[in-house]
Amino acid sequence: VKPLPVFIMEKDQQQRPKEYKYQSKKFLQDYFPRVSCGAIEAIFKHFDYHFVQAFNALVELQDCDPENVNDLFPYIPRSKKVFLRNQRAMQRPDVQDPLLLDEIDSIPELNTKENNPPPIVIEIDDDEEEVLDVWDAKENTTRLLVECGCCFGDYPPESVSECSANAGHKVCKDCIHRHVSEQVDG
């Protein structure tokens, strides 16, 4: 059994802004898709909402044996499911908080070309607001995309379904899967 991971935290009295906390949690959920949202929240809260310390703890968590989670991370309640059977779909959250951007820049693992893909140029089609024309450089063609009403991601029309509760509300398969997974797995 590995010893309990020790993370040194600076004891600053600065309260983290609400937007910092929100963007941090979304980023952590995106970067650690096999770890449950409840476990991420418990770790983030344990480290007083400090992104770098929570990130380092989650790196340790994803590499540890599931049998030893409660011994190594006693601050995650035993009632929380820690690992998901299926990973969440990546959302690529828009990080704008300056403090969080500085902290992300301070983590070498997050500053590789793989983690920062080039932006996709998107043009809105004049006929319908939800449908987008996107240039696909691999296929050297333009393809149509539809915006998901939940995550606001852009998907091919065959990857979205219309919500039965609200006519016209389109939801991607990833959001449907994530919703069901969160309801079942926690």
Rosetta blueprint (number, residue, H / E / L):
1 V L
2 K L
3 P L
4 L L
5 P L
6 V L
7 F L
8 I L
9 M L
10 E L
11 K L
12 D L
13 Q L
14 Q L
15 Q L
16 R L
17 P L
18 K H
19 E H
20 Y H
21 K H
22 Y H
23 Q H
24 S H
25 K H
26 K H
27 F H
28 L H
29 Q H
30 D H
31 Y H
32 F L
33 P L
34 R L
35 V E
36 S L
37 C H
38 G H
39 A H
40 I H
41 E H
42 A H
43 I H
44 F H
45 K H
46 H H
47 F L
48 D L
49 Y L
50 H L
51 F H
52 V H
53 Q H
54 A H
55 F H
56 N H
57 A H
58 L H
59 V H
60 E H
61 L H
62 Q H
63 D H
64 C L
65 D L
66 P H
67 E H
68 N H
69 V H
70 N H
71 D H
72 L H
73 F L
74 P L
75 Y L
76 I L
77 P L
78 R L
79 S L
80 K L
81 K L
82 V L
83 F E
84 L L
85 R L
86 N L
87 Q L
88 R L
89 A L
90 M L
91 Q L
92 R L
93 P L
94 D L
95 V L
96 Q L
97 D L
98 P H
99 L H
100 L H
101 L H
102 D H
103 E H
104 I H
105 D H
106 S L
107 I L
108 P H
109 E H
110 L H
111 N L
112 T L
113 K L
114 E L
115 N L
116 N L
117 P L
118 P L
119 P L
120 I L
121 V L
122 I E
123 E E
124 I E
125 D L
126 D L
127 D L
128 E L
129 E L
130 E L
131 V E
132 L E
133 D E
134 V E
135 W E
136 D E
137 A L
138 K L
139 E L
140 N L
141 T E
142 T E
143 R E
144 L E
145 L E
146 V E
147 E E
148 C L
149 G L
150 C L
151 C L
152 F L
153 G L
154 D E
155 Y E
156 P L
157 P H
158 E H
159 S H
160 V E
161 S E
162 E E
163 C L
164 S L
165 A L
166 N L
167 A L
168 G L
169 H L
170 K E
171 V E
172 C E
173 K H
174 D H
175 C H
176 I H
177 H H
178 R H
179 H H
180 V H
181 S H
182 E H
183 Q H
184 V H
185 D H
186 G L
